[in-house]
């Protein structure tokens, strides 16, 4: 067995270390550049916010005509999303809102505070189709994120409950 030294790359993630400051950085900039090149987007113009927070998606925006479906079949949308989801799961939960591929995760930046800290946020009935709420959380250790999650809540809002009751029992008026 041969010691190859400290790891510099794993699964498309570059690893940078600074033993003096006891910090470790993970970056997927090289992987993102390869993905952009693979899908012919390497000259795409970066924007500060790819999807604004106020922009809401719904099923009403889905393809409706055969021509629209035929045109979108030429776009490798699922492949692009899959590649970007890999980046989001590994190192960039902020990717849909960041507008840059140059951010990195830093571990060990808060040596004086080695506690696990959790942040949770939610919204009320933001999904336009079924009025479900979303809950998001991130947990950090020494200032670096170690776990993050974004889920749609399984409990329906009261508006959805009223719609369901109306369907089941009809109008009471």
Backbone as CSV, one residue per row, in Angstrom:
resi,resn,N_x,N_y,N_z,CA_x,CA_y,CA_z,C_x,C_y,C_z
1,UNK,0.849,-1.170,0.000,0.000,0.000,0.000,0.895,1.234,0.000
2,UNK,0.504,2.235,-0.767,1.302,3.450,-0.904,0.492,4.658,-0.440
3,UNK,1.085,5.504,0.357,0.435,6.730,0.822,0.499,7.765,-0.295
4,UNK,-0.637,8.165,-0.798,-0.711,9.151,-1.869,-0.873,10.573,-1.340
5,UNK,-0.846,10.737,-0.041,-1.011,12.063,0.551,-2.477,12.422,0.728
6,UNK,-2.712,13.654,1.050,-4.075,14.132,1.284,-4.858,14.137,-0.029
7,UNK,-6.131,13.808,0.060,-6.999,13.808,-1.123,-7.128,15.219,-1.670
8,UNK,-7.115,15.343,-2.981,-7.270,16.645,-3.643,-8.589,16.738,-4.405
9,UNK,-9.176,15.568,-4.723,-10.413,15.541,-5.489,-11.153,14.237,-5.208
10,UNK,-12.493,14.321,-5.135,-13.312,13.130,-4.971,-14.689,13.395,-5.583
11,UNK,-15.140,12.514,-6.446,-16.464,12.594,-7.077,-16.778,13.982,-7.650
12,UNK,-15.826,14.578,-8.342,-16.057,15.882,-8.967,-15.916,17.066,-8.027
13,UNK,-15.520,16.815,-6.786,-15.336,17.905,-5.815,-13.851,18.136,-5.590
14,UNK,-13.430,19.383,-5.723,-12.054,19.743,-5.401,-11.960,19.990,-3.903
15,UNK,-10.877,19.510,-3.300,-10.666,19.663,-1.856,-9.434,20.523,-1.642
16,UNK,-9.591,21.605,-0.912,-8.479,22.488,-0.560,-8.377,22.538,0.957
17,UNK,-7.147,22.457,1.466,-6.943,22.489,2.918,-5.925,23.549,3.286
18,UNK,-6.130,24.124,4.448,-5.151,25.020,5.056,-4.991,24.557,6.486
19,UNK,-3.948,23.766,6.726,-3.756,23.186,8.052,-3.485,24.255,9.105
20,UNK,-2.845,25.351,8.695,-2.542,26.428,9.641,-3.794,27.037,10.241
21,UNK,-4.789,27.297,9.407,-6.039,27.885,9.902,-7.089,26.825,10.210
22,UNK,-6.733,25.557,9.980,-7.628,24.427,10.242,-8.941,24.557,9.476
23,UNK,-8.824,24.875,8.168,-9.996,25.017,7.310,-9.901,24.057,6.139
24,UNK,-11.084,23.657,5.661,-11.188,22.782,4.507,-12.275,23.345,3.597
25,UNK,-11.979,23.435,2.286,-12.921,23.959,1.309,-13.299,22.859,0.328
26,UNK,-14.579,22.760,-0.019,-15.061,21.864,-1.060,-15.657,22.714,-2.177
27,UNK,-15.247,22.423,-3.404,-15.729,23.190,-4.545,-16.064,22.242,-5.688
28,UNK,-17.103,22.573,-6.439,-17.454,21.812,-7.628,-17.439,22.696,-8.867
29,UNK,-16.659,23.763,-8.841,-16.601,24.678,-9.973,-16.180,23.954,-11.252
30,UNK,-15.171,23.097,-11.182,-14.720,22.355,-12.366,-15.811,21.463,-12.931
31,UNK,-16.555,20.803,-12.050,-17.657,19.936,-12.480,-18.747,20.755,-13.159
32,UNK,-19.100,21.903,-12.569,-20.140,22.761,-13.148,-19.697,23.258,-14.522
33,UNK,-18.425,23.618,-14.663,-17.916,24.065,-15.967,-18.041,22.949,-17.009
34,UNK,-17.754,21.701,-16.619,-17.890,20.568,-17.543,-19.356,20.353,-17.930
35,UNK,-20.268,20.486,-16.974,-21.698,20.323,-17.254,-22.159,21.401,-18.230
36,UNK,-21.772,22.652,-17.985,-22.154,23.746,-18.884,-21.617,23.500,-20.289
37,UNK,-20.382,23.028,-20.389,-19.780,22.740,-21.689,-20.515,21.587,-22.380
38,UNK,-20.863,20.538,-21.619,-21.539,19.370,-22.166,-22.889,19.726,-22.787
39,UNK,-23.586,20.707,-22.202,-24.903,21.089,-22.695,-24.867,22.384,-23.513
40,UNK,-23.662,22.781,-23.959,-23.530,23.948,-24.828,-23.886,25.260,-24.162
41,UNK,-23.674,25.354,-22.843,-24.026,26.569,-22.112,-22.796,27.253,-21.511
42,UNK,-21.598,26.899,-21.999,-20.386,27.456,-21.407,-20.235,28.952,-21.655
43,UNK,-20.959,29.504,-22.618,-20.925,30.948,-22.861,-22.177,31.649,-22.345
44,UNK,-22.934,30.959,-21.522,-24.160,31.538,-20.969,-23.815,32.721,-20.073
45,UNK,-24.655,33.721,-20.113,-24.435,34.925,-19.315,-24.910,34.683,-17.885
46,UNK,-24.008,34.803,-16.904,-24.450,34.627,-15.513,-25.338,35.793,-15.071
47,UNK,-26.295,35.492,-14.220,-27.168,36.517,-13.656,-27.102,36.426,-12.141
48,UNK,-27.438,37.509,-11.475,-27.305,37.538,-10.016,-28.305,36.614,-9.328
49,UNK,-29.506,36.475,-9.882,-30.509,35.591,-9.301,-31.210,34.848,-10.431
50,UNK,-30.822,33.582,-10.679,-31.435,32.844,-11.779,-32.943,32.696,-11.654
51,UNK,-33.441,32.474,-10.465,-34.875,32.339,-10.247,-35.232,33.199,-9.044
52,UNK,-35.856,34.313,-9.305,-36.198,35.245,-8.234,-37.142,34.576,-7.236
53,UNK,-37.009,34.950,-5.972,-37.826,34.346,-4.916,-39.317,34.567,-5.119
54,UNK,-39.697,35.672,-5.770,-41.114,35.956,-5.960,-41.702,35.207,-7.156
55,UNK,-40.873,34.568,-7.961,-41.333,33.841,-9.145,-41.975,32.531,-8.713
56,UNK,-43.216,32.313,-9.070,-43.953,31.120,-8.649,-44.256,30.238,-9.859
57,UNK,-43.996,28.939,-9.717,-44.290,27.978,-10.765,-45.577,27.232,-10.439
58,UNK,-46.344,26.885,-11.477,-47.555,26.092,-11.273,-47.761,25.192,-12.478
59,UNK,-48.689,24.242,-12.344,-48.978,23.330,-13.441,-49.640,24.051,-14.609
60,UNK,-50.157,25.235,-14.377,-50.746,26.025,-15.462,-49.700,26.422,-16.500
61,UNK,-48.428,26.418,-16.109,-47.357,26.789,-17.028,-46.821,25.600,-17.819
62,UNK,-47.374,24.414,-17.615,-46.920,23.215,-18.314,-47.235,23.303,-19.804
63,UNK,-46.554,22.481,-20.563,-46.774,22.413,-22.004,-48.196,21.951,-22.284
64,UNK,-48.829,22.590,-23.278,-50.219,22.251,-23.552,-50.428,21.724,-24.974
65,UNK,-49.666,22.209,-25.939,-49.878,21.792,-27.323,-48.853,20.738,-27.728
66,UNK,-49.180,19.994,-28.768,-48.248,18.996,-29.288,-46.961,19.646,-29.781
67,UNK,-47.083,20.831,-30.356,-45.898,21.544,-30.862,-44.956,21.909,-29.709
68,UNK,-45.520,22.391,-28.600,-44.701,22.728,-27.432,-43.995,21.489,-26.895
69,UNK,-44.707,20.383,-26.830,-44.133,19.129,-26.328,-43.019,18.654,-27.252
70,UNK,-43.241,18.750,-28.561,-42.232,18.338,-29.548,-40.962,19.189,-29.431
71,UNK,-41.135,20.493,-29.264,-39.974,21.395,-29.137,-39.183,21.103,-27.858
72,UNK,-39.879,20.889,-26.754,-39.197,20.640,-25.476,-38.548,19.259,-25.430
73,UNK,-39.012,18.333,-26.270,-38.403,16.997,-26.315,-36.958,17.074,-26.804
74,UNK,-36.611,18.144,-27.511,-35.250,18.328,-28.020,-34.300,18.845,-26.946
75,UNK,-34.843,19.316,-25.843,-34.027,19.888,-24.765,-33.745,18.798,-23.726
76,UNK,-32.469,18.525,-23.423,-32.136,17.482,-22.435,-32.325,17.989,-21.007
77,UNK,-33.545,18.475,-20.749,-33.852,19.114,-19.475,-33.565,18.216,-18.278
78,UNK,-34.014,16.969,-18.333,-33.824,16.056,-17.195,-32.341,15.829,-16.919
79,UNK,-31.528,15.748,-17.956,-30.090,15.555,-17.770,-29.449,16.764,-17.093
80,UNK,-29.815,17.953,-17.552,-29.262,19.180,-16.963,-29.656,19.274,-15.492
81,UNK,-30.935,19.068,-15.207,-31.419,19.151,-13.825,-30.732,18.104,-12.955
82,UNK,-30.581,16.885,-13.475,-29.905,15.838,-12.714,-28.476,16.210,-12.366
83,UNK,-27.742,16.745,-13.322,-26.357,17.164,-13.071,-26.295,18.284,-12.037
84,UNK,-27.210,19.235,-12.147,-27.209,20.350,-11.193,-27.693,19.906,-9.814
85,UNK,-28.595,18.932,-9.756,-29.043,18.410,-8.462,-27.879,17.754,-7.722
86,UNK,-26.992,17.083,-8.452,-25.811,16.482,-7.831,-24.977,17.560,-7.145
87,UNK,-24.792,18.684,-7.811,-24.033,19.794,-7.226,-24.758,20.324,-5.993
88,UNK,-26.077,20.475,-6.080,-26.846,21.004,-4.948,-26.792,20.071,-3.747
89,UNK,-26.837,18.775,-3.979,-26.822,17.809,-2.880,-25.454,17.764,-2.213
90,UNK,-24.385,17.863,-3.011,-23.031,17.722,-2.458,-22.487,18.995,-1.815
91,UNK,-22.547,20.110,-2.527,-21.856,21.297,-2.006,-22.606,22.606,-2.152
92,UNK,-23.697,22.663,-2.907,-24.294,23.953,-3.207,-25.804,24.004,-3.033
93,UNK,-26.316,23.946,-1.809,-27.766,24.032,-1.638,-28.321,25.386,-2.089
94,UNK,-27.438,26.373,-2.249,-27.855,27.716,-2.647,-27.879,27.906,-4.156
95,UNK,-27.541,26.902,-4.936,-27.356,27.049,-6.378,-28.531,27.688,-7.111
96,UNK,-29.796,27.351,-6.816,-30.890,27.986,-7.561,-30.969,29.496,-7.358
97,UNK,-30.384,30.003,-6.295,-30.484,31.431,-5.997,-29.150,32.158,-6.086
98,UNK,-28.049,31.435,-6.256,-26.720,32.049,-6.166,-26.300,32.768,-7.439
99,UNK,-26.520,32.169,-8.598,-26.128,32.794,-9.849,-24.631,32.731,-10.117
100,UNK,-23.899,31.934,-9.388,-22.464,31.791,-9.622,-22.040,30.362,-9.331
101,UNK,-20.960,29.943,-9.974,-20.442,28.600,-9.703,-19.183,28.665,-8.871
102,UNK,-18.797,29.845,-8.421,-17.517,30.023,-7.740,-17.582,29.929,-6.214
103,UNK,-18.739,29.703,-5.656,-18.840,29.563,-4.202,-18.320,28.204,-3.761
104,UNK,-17.832,28.153,-2.529,-17.344,26.908,-1.945,-17.928,26.762,-0.550
105,UNK,-17.938,25.519,-0.065,-18.292,25.284,1.334,-17.001,25.299,2.131
106,UNK,-17.013,25.990,3.265,-15.838,26.063,4.139,-16.183,25.389,5.459
107,UNK,-15.315,24.474,5.883,-15.473,23.822,7.179,-14.353,24.277,8.094
108,UNK,-14.687,24.477,9.368,-13.684,24.845,10.362,-13.451,26.326,10.473
109,UNK,-14.339,27.143,9.938,-14.109,28.584,9.963,-14.389,29.199,11.328
110,UNK,-15.124,28.506,12.177,-15.422,29.031,13.513,-14.854,28.085,14.565
111,UNK,-13.537,28.083,14.709,-12.884,27.159,15.634,-13.307,27.393,17.080
112,UNK,-13.591,28.658,17.413,-13.969,28.986,18.786,-15.399,28.572,19.112
113,UNK,-16.176,28.184,18.106,-17.573,27.816,18.316,-17.875,26.509,17.587
114,UNK,-17.455,25.365,18.144,-17.611,24.096,17.446,-18.989,23.454,17.626
115,UNK,-20.001,24.241,17.932,-21.334,23.694,18.164,-22.063,23.400,16.862
116,UNK,-22.975,22.439,16.930,-23.896,22.211,15.825,-25.025,23.226,15.990
117,UNK,-25.287,23.991,14.939,-26.324,25.014,14.969,-27.320,24.708,13.859
118,UNK,-28.601,24.795,14.166,-29.639,24.519,13.180,-30.463,25.751,12.873
119,UNK,-30.834,25.896,11.609,-31.695,26.984,11.156,-32.857,26.356,10.396
120,UNK,-34.064,26.804,10.676,-35.255,26.264,10.024,-36.121,27.424,9.565
121,UNK,-36.708,27.266,8.392,-37.614,28.283,7.870,-38.751,27.554,7.158
122,UNK,-39.894,28.181,7.093,-41.014,27.589,6.361,-41.863,28.711,5.780
123,UNK,-42.708,28.343,4.844,-43.659,29.304,4.304,-45.040,28.673,4.378
124,UNK,-46.043,29.456,4.171,-47.402,28.947,4.314,-48.048,28.818,2.942
125,UNK,-48.377,27.608,2.552,-49.163,27.314,1.351,-48.599,27.966,0.093
126,UNK,-47.289,27.872,-0.108,-46.673,28.549,-1.253,-46.811,27.787,-2.564
127,UNK,-47.097,26.487,-2.523,-47.258,25.715,-3.750,-48.592,26.097,-4.384
128,UNK,-48.543,26.631,-5.586,-49.753,27.153,-6.219,-50.747,26.065,-6.623
129,UNK,-50.270,24.834,-6.828,-51.155,23.770,-7.290,-51.936,23.110,-6.165
130,UNK,-51.259,22.764,-5.074,-51.971,22.052,-4.008,-51.915,22.774,-2.662
131,UNK,-51.411,23.991,-2.655,-51.393,24.864,-1.469,-50.655,24.245,-0.286
132,UNK,-49.663,23.411,-0.536,-48.860,22.852,0.547,-47.753,23.828,0.922
133,UNK,-47.310,23.714,2.145,-46.243,24.573,2.656,-44.896,23.884,2.486
134,UNK,-43.825,24.660,2.510,-42.468,24.141,2.361,-41.685,24.446,3.636
135,UNK,-40.883,23.470,4.066,-40.001,23.649,5.215,-38.571,23.408,4.758
136,UNK,-37.677,24.303,5.149,-36.268,24.190,4.784,-35.429,24.288,6.044
137,UNK,-34.327,23.518,6.072,-33.447,23.569,7.233,-32.002,23.382,6.802
138,UNK,-31.094,23.903,7.631,-29.659,23.696,7.442,-29.029,23.590,8.826
139,UNK,-28.094,22.666,8.962,-27.356,22.508,10.206,-25.879,22.723,9.913
140,UNK,-25.207,23.459,10.790,-23.795,23.766,10.597,-22.974,23.236,11.770
141,UNK,-21.708,22.987,11.494,-20.746,22.584,12.517,-19.517,23.451,12.307
142,UNK,-19.199,24.263,13.280,-18.065,25.169,13.140,-18.239,26.149,12.005
143,UNK,-19.467,26.501,11.682,-19.738,27.475,10.632,-19.942,26.874,9.258
144,UNK,-19.615,25.608,9.051,-19.781,24.968,7.744,-21.022,24.088,7.717
145,UNK,-21.791,24.128,6.634,-23.008,23.316,6.578,-22.687,21.834,6.501
146,UNK,-23.392,21.037,7.295,-23.177,19.590,7.287,-24.425,18.836,6.856
147,UNK,-25.580,19.495,6.872,-26.826,18.837,6.505,-27.831,19.909,6.107
148,UNK,-28.541,19.686,4.995,-29.582,20.617,4.593,-30.704,19.850,3.934
149,UNK,-31.910,20.437,3.991,-33.081,19.751,3.460,-34.163,20.772,3.127
150,UNK,-34.905,20.493,2.079,-36.050,21.306,1.705,-37.163,20.351,1.321
151,UNK,-38.292,20.418,2.005,-39.384,19.480,1.743,-40.727,20.196,1.688
152,UNK,-41.616,19.590,0.930,-43.002,20.058,0.922,-43.713,19.301,2.027
153,UNK,-44.421,20.023,2.871,-45.100,19.398,4.003,-46.230,18.506,3.513
154,UNK,-46.446,17.420,4.212,-47.467,16.457,3.798,-48.871,16.856,4.240
155,UNK,-48.985,17.744,5.185,-50.293,18.170,5.673,-50.810,19.289,4.784
156,UNK,-52.037,19.157,4.347,-52.636,20.160,3.474,-53.077,21.373,4.287
157,UNK,-53.113,22.507,3.631,-53.592,23.718,4.297,-55.111,23.662,4.440
158,UNK,-55.636,24.568,5.208,-57.088,24.583,5.436,-57.834,24.890,4.143
159,UNK,-57.238,25.635,3.220,-57.890,25.934,1.942,-58.094,24.633,1.168
160,UNK,-57.071,23.803,1.146,-57.161,22.519,0.445,-58.185,21.617,1.115
161,UNK,-58.231,21.645,2.420,-59.199,20.841,3.159,-60.620,21.256,2.801
162,UNK,-60.865,22.550,2.689,-62.201,23.028,2.309,-62.564,22.572,0.901
163,UNK,-61.594,22.608,-0.030,-61.840,22.135,-1.393,-62.200,20.648,-1.384
164,UNK,-61.478,19.865,-0.590,-61.728,18.432,-0.504,-63.116,18.166,0.080
165,UNK,-63.469,18.889,1.142,-64.785,18.706,1.742,-65.897,19.054,0.748
166,UNK,-65.682,20.086,-0.029,-66.665,20.506,-1.016,-66.850,19.429,-2.081
167,UNK,-65.736,18.816,-2.506,-65.809,17.724,-3.492,-66.569,16.526,-2.921
168,UNK,-66.247,16.156,-1.689,-66.848,14.972,-1.083,-68.326,15.153,-0.750
169,UNK,-68.673,16.300,-0.189,-70.025,16.492,0.328,-70.884,17.434,-0.499
170,UNK,-70.292,18.060,-1.495,-71.047,19.002,-2.306,-71.272,20.309,-1.546
171,UNK,-71.902,21.226,-2.180,-72.156,22.520,-1.567,-73.246,22.375,-0.503
172,UNK,-72.980,22.927,0.659,-73.952,22.850,1.752,-74.951,23.997,1.695
173,UNK,-74.702,24.963,0.780,-75.539,26.149,0.689,-76.751,25.938,-0.071
